[in-house]
């Protein structure tokens, strides 16, 4: 009986030992904060540097590098163009224009900052987020919305790239 338990355990462990490297996790986190006094949406998006660099290389320029301390106009232009195509916010069926403010690096993340100006009070906002989905099918995009202290979230992915939040 003891021998059969050992054999069973061995058969259960073999598949785990055959693939020692863990599957990579693909996630972006975007925060959208409504600043009522300034009538702006402040947007912060966090992506893994290596994933985003790979995407920019495949999509725009195979030689592009995301390097700390460098703030190249070409990289910023690609970031702006990509985000405008892949992250869209709408209020009353009007797509809002996101302005790129800048970026910074933190550990293995690139943090991109955007702003939408002249946003009047709203009750509902829609988001379409397909960041990195054109390269990574397993990609998940978490979006947090904050308005007047109320925070709501949406998890978006390849089968559901759009969501709507009501406050």
N, C-alpha and C positions, 0 to 999 in steps of 0.2 A: 504494500500500500504506500509506503514512504517513497519507494523508488518511482512509482507512477506519479506522485505529486511533484517530484523533482523533474521528471520528464515533462510534465505539463507546464511547470514554471519555465523550463528551458525553452519550450516551444512558444510561450508567450513573450519571452524576452528577446528571442532571435530577431523578430521584426524591428524591435526598438534598437537593438545593437547594430543591425545592418545599415541603419541610416542615422549615424551619430550626430550630424549637424541638424540643428533645428531649422524649420522653415522660417524664412524671414517674414516679419510682420510689416504690412504696408498700411500706414495711417497718416493722415494729415489732420490737424486741428485748426479750425478757423473760428475766431471770436469776432462777433459783430456787436459793437456797443453803440447805442443811440445816445449821443450827447445833446440833450434837449436845449440847453442854454446856447450852444453853438450851432444848433440845427445841422449836425453832421452825424454820419455813421463812421465810426472808427473801426477799421478792420485790421486784424492781426492774423496772419496765417503761418503756421509752423509745418515745415516739411523736412524730411531727412535730406541732408545735403547730397549724399551720394545718389539717391534716387532722382532728385531734381536735376542734378548735373547730367546724369545719364539721359534724362528726358530732353533737356535743352540741347545736348549733343546730337541726339537722334533727330530731333525736330528742326533745329536751326543751324547748328554749326558744330561739327565733330571735334573741333579744337577748343571749344569754350570750357573754361575752368571757373568753378566757384571757389575763390580763394579769400580767406580772411584778410581784412585790411585793404583789399582791392575793391574799388568802386568804379568799375569800368562802365562807360556809357552803353556799350554794346550789350553787356550782361543785363543792365537795368532795362534797356529797350526790350530785350527778349522776355524778361520777367513781366513787364507791363503788358506786352502783347499776349503772352500765354494766359495770364490771369484774366484779361478782358475776354478771352475766348472761353475759358473754362470755369470761371467763377462769376456768376451773374446774380445780381439782386434786383428785384422788381417790387415796386409799390404801385398799386392800381394799374397793373399791366404796363407800366413804364419802366424800361430797363435803366438802371442808374449807372452813371459813369464813375468808375473808380479811378482815383488819381493815385499813382504810386508815390509814396512818401520816402521810402528807403528800405534798407534791409540790414540785418546784422546776423552774426553767427553765434551760436551758443552750443557748445559741445558738438554733437553730430547733427544739429538742426540749423536750417536757415529760417529766419523769421522775417517775413515780408510785411510791410505796413502800407495800408491804403486808406484813403478817405473819400467819402462822398459828401459834398457840400450842399447846402440849401435843401435839406430834408425837413419838411414840415412834419408835425406830429402825424402818426399813422397807427392804424389798428392791426393791419396785416402786412406781412412782408413775405415774399417768395424768394427762394434761393435755388439756383441750379449750380451744382458743384461736381464737376467731372475731372478735378485735378488728378493728374497722374494715371487716370484710367486708360489713356491711350497707350501706356507702356506696361502697366501692371493691372491685370484683370482682378486680382485679389484686393486691390486698393479699397480702403474705407476712408470716407471723409466726414469727420465729425464737425458739426457747425453749432456753436453756442450763440444765442442771441440774448442781449441784455438791454432792457428798457425800463427805466424808472425802478431799478432794483429787482425787477422780475427777470429771471433767467430761464430760457427754454432751449432745448437742444434737438437736433435732428442728426441721425446717422444716415449718410448717403453712400451709395455704392453702385456698381455697374447695372444692377437691375432697378435701381431707384435713385436717379441723379437729381431729382427735384423734390422740394418740400415747401410747405407753407406754415408759417407761424402766426398765430393770432394772440394779441395781448389784450 
